[in-house]
Amino acid sequence: MELSLIQKISIYALPVIFAITVHEAAHGYAAKYFGDNTADKLGRISLNPLKHIDPFGTILLPALTIMLGGILFGWAKPVPVNFAALRNPKKDMLWVAAAGPASNFVMAIFWAVMLKISVSAPEVIQMPLALMAQAGVGINIVLMVLNLLPLPPLDGGRIAVSLLPHHLAQPFAQLERYGFFILIALLFSGILGKILDPVISLVYSLIAGLV
């Protein structure tokens, strides 16, 4: 079934916005739990999408990648975290960073359940719900796997910094200033897809087994 541009936007808009919004809010909740109230004071611990939307990273770029058929790529306004304010900065950094991808995994399972429910849904909403659920599963899996790439400032990079011994963690963290450019280069060279595709397939299989 070939979808028009308007149909694609209608189906993908809600899953994209909430995948990114919940991801960022999860970082804020985790940071507060481990002692950093920065995001809370700025009103960024919120499920209100308007608090997290970046016009280019959350709307335009994901729309372009969906239309072009490539790996979904985008971002929200990062929730500010003062890692120095965490009770145990190096250790707690791991949990704050992992909270975002973990939320995407939970949302992928939610959409997988919705996909199952769509089979017995009233006919008028059956196809739209199934398509939106399929989009929700895919979007959240891609965002989870992408963010777990061990490259600062991605969540996987921060997890790696947390796990590495101090003498390796500090120089590795310095990659953050170049991380975005490295990621863009990997994306447009096609290397990013080759790295992520096998992991994405594995997570699809895992969720299929759970649901």
N, C-alpha and C positions, 0 to 999 in steps of 0.2 A: 504493500500500500504506500503510494507516494504522497507525502504530505506537502501542502503548500507552506510558504514561509510563515504566514500568520498562524497556521495550525501548529507548526513546529514551535514557535514562540509561545503559544498558548499552553502547549504540553510541557515544555521545558522550564518555563518561567518560575513556577512555584517550587519544583524540586531544586533548581539552581539556587534561588534566593535563600531557601531555608537550609540547604546543605551548607552554604557558606556562613549564614547567620548563626546557626546552632554551633558550628565549628568554632567560630570566634567567641561566642558566649561561653562555650565550654572551657576555653582557655582562661577566661575571666573568673569563672566559678572556681576552677582549680587553683588559680593564683590566690584568690581570697582565702580558700580553705588552708593553703600552706603559708599564709601570713602576709601577702601583699595586697593592700587595698587600693592600689593605684587605679585599676579599671573601675572599681566600685565607686570611688570618689568622682570619677569623670562620667558616671552614668553609662558605662559601656558594658556592664553585666546585664544584658537585656536581650530578649528574643524579638525585639522590635527591629525588623530588617533595616529601617531607615537609619538606625544607629551604626550600622556596619557596612552599608552599601558604598562601594566606590564606583562612580559612574562608568569608568573605563574598565576596571578589573572585574566588576561584578556583573555588568550588563553588556557592554559592547564587545569585549574580548570573548567571553563565553559564547555570545550569539554568533560571532564570526567563526569560531572553531566548530560550533555545532553545524552551521550552514556549510562549512567547507569539508566536514566529515573527518576532521582530525581528532586528536586527543583533546578532551575538554580542558581548557586552560583558563584560569582566572584567579581572582583573589578579592578579598574584602579589605576594608580598613583594618589593619591589625589591632587587636586589643592590646593596649600598653601594659607591659609587665615589667616591674622593677625586680629583676632576679636577685639583686642584693638584699631586698627586703624579705625574701623568703626565709623561713626559719633555718633551713639547711640548704643554701643556694644551689650548690652543685648537685646534691641528691634530689631535691624537690623540683629542679628544672626538668627532670625527666618526666615527672607526672604532669606538670603543667603543659609541657609540649605534647605529651601523648594524649591529653584530654581531647584535643581537636580531632585527630584521626579516629579515636575511639568513638566519638559522637557520630562520625560518618559511618562507621561500621554498624552502629545501632540503627541509624536511619536507613541504611541499606537493607537491614533485616525487616524494618517496618514496611518499606516499600515492597519487599518480596512477599510479605504477608498480604499487602493490598493487592498484589498481582494475583495471588491465589483467590482472594475474596472476589475479585472482578469476574471470575468465571461464573459465579452464581448471582452477580449483581443484575438489577433490572436492565433490560436490553438497551434502554436509552442512554445509560451511562457506562455500559459494559466496555465498549471500545475505548472511550476517552480515559476511563480509569485504568485500563490495562496499559495503554500507551504511556500515561503519566507514571504509573508504577514502574514500568520498564525503564523509563528515563531516570526515575529516582534511584533505582538500584544502580544503574550504570554511573550516574553522576557521583554518587557517594562513594562507590568503590574506587573510581578514578581519583577523586580528591583525597581519599584516604591513602592510596598507594603513592600518589604523587608527593603528598606531604611527608611521607615516611622516607623519602629519598634522603640519604645521609649527606645533605649539603646545606650548610647554613645560608640563609636564615630559615630554611624550611624546618618543620617540626622534627624531622629525622636528623637534621644537623644538630639541633639542640639536644636531642636524645643522645647522639654520639658524643657531644661535648660532655654531657653528664656522665657517660660511662667510661670515657677515656681517662687514663691517669693524668694528673695535673700537667706533667711536662709535655704531654701530647695534646691535651685539651686546649691549652692556650693558643698555640700556633694554628690549630685546626679552626678555632673560633674566628681567627683573623680572616678566614676565607669569606666571612659574611659580606664584606664590602664588595666582593666580586661575585657572590652567589647568584644574584639575579641575572647578570650577564652570562654566566656559565649556563644557567638554566635555559635562557633564550637561545643560546648557541646550540644546546642539546636538542631543543625543540625543533628548530628550523633545519638542523642537520639530519633529523630523523633518528638520531641515536636515542633520544628520550623514549620514543615509542618502542624501540627494540629492547630497552631496559625494562620498561614498565609492563608491556603486553603479557609476558609469561606470568608475572605476579598478579596482574588483574584477572587473568584466566583462572588462576589458582583460587583467588578470593571468591570469584563467581561460583566455582565448584563447591567451596566451603559453605557458602550461604545457601546454595541449592540443597546441600546435605542437611543443613540445620532447619530449613523451612519446607 
